Amino acid sequence: MSQVKARGPYAKTAARRAEIVRAARDSFAEHGFSQASLRGIAERAGITHAGLLHHFHNKDDLLAAVLAERDTEEWQYGVSHVAGMDELGPYLGELLRRHQELPELMRLWIELAAAASRPDHPAHDYFAQRYDLVRTNFAHGMQEKAERGDLHSGLAPEHAATLLQAVLNGLQLQWLLDQDLDIVGPARAFLDLVFQGEGTGGPGGGGSRPAADRDNAPG
């Protein structure tokens, strides 16, 4: 069955919002969040300032949309390229390199995630759900590794998942403070410690075992 495509005003509104989000993403990456202006973003998107405010109330709304789009893109890329934990390492190495190409967006993500730790923050629920979803997917993959005897015997799958998420977040924060720092190597070393047996799937290489169910691909 073919997918039903949106038509009329709804499709135009969705397309316009997507154009604004792309313009905002480029502006934030180029100028930083504080220096980027709504008027500049509107001009880049080819609309008026009032037209932009029709779709987004303020710059914080735009930032949330930019980061949500980034998250969705990475999730979709992960689902299509990571069939199981044996493919996780190369994907994470590529993901870290892509983040390094846009350090301002990496910085914005970390700053917003920290601010959203407050229960009254508008983005609190989004980040809490996002972290839980990623951690759950990591844990599923770690469980598969454990069942195949490829997970460190001293680690529970859910603990390994939590540690992996913490390592990835911490490495990116350290890199923002020192952009000469290698963070792909330590990520590879961490996975080598967590995974046992041949084909650890570290960021520098792929695993040698069969791929797991694609539905459990981590994001």
Buried (B, 14 or more C-beta within 10 A) or exposed (E): EEEEEEEEEEEEEEEBBEBBBBBBBBBBBEBEBEEBEBEBBBBBBEBEEEEBBEBBEEBBBBBBBBBBBBBEEBBEBBBEBBBBBBBBBBBBBBBBEBBBEBBBBBBBBBEBBEBBEEEEBEBBEBBEEBBEBBBBBBBBBBBBBBEBEBBBEEBBBBBBBBBBBEBBBEBBBEBBEEEEEEBBBBBBBBBBBBBBEEBBBBBBEBBEBEBBEEEBBBB
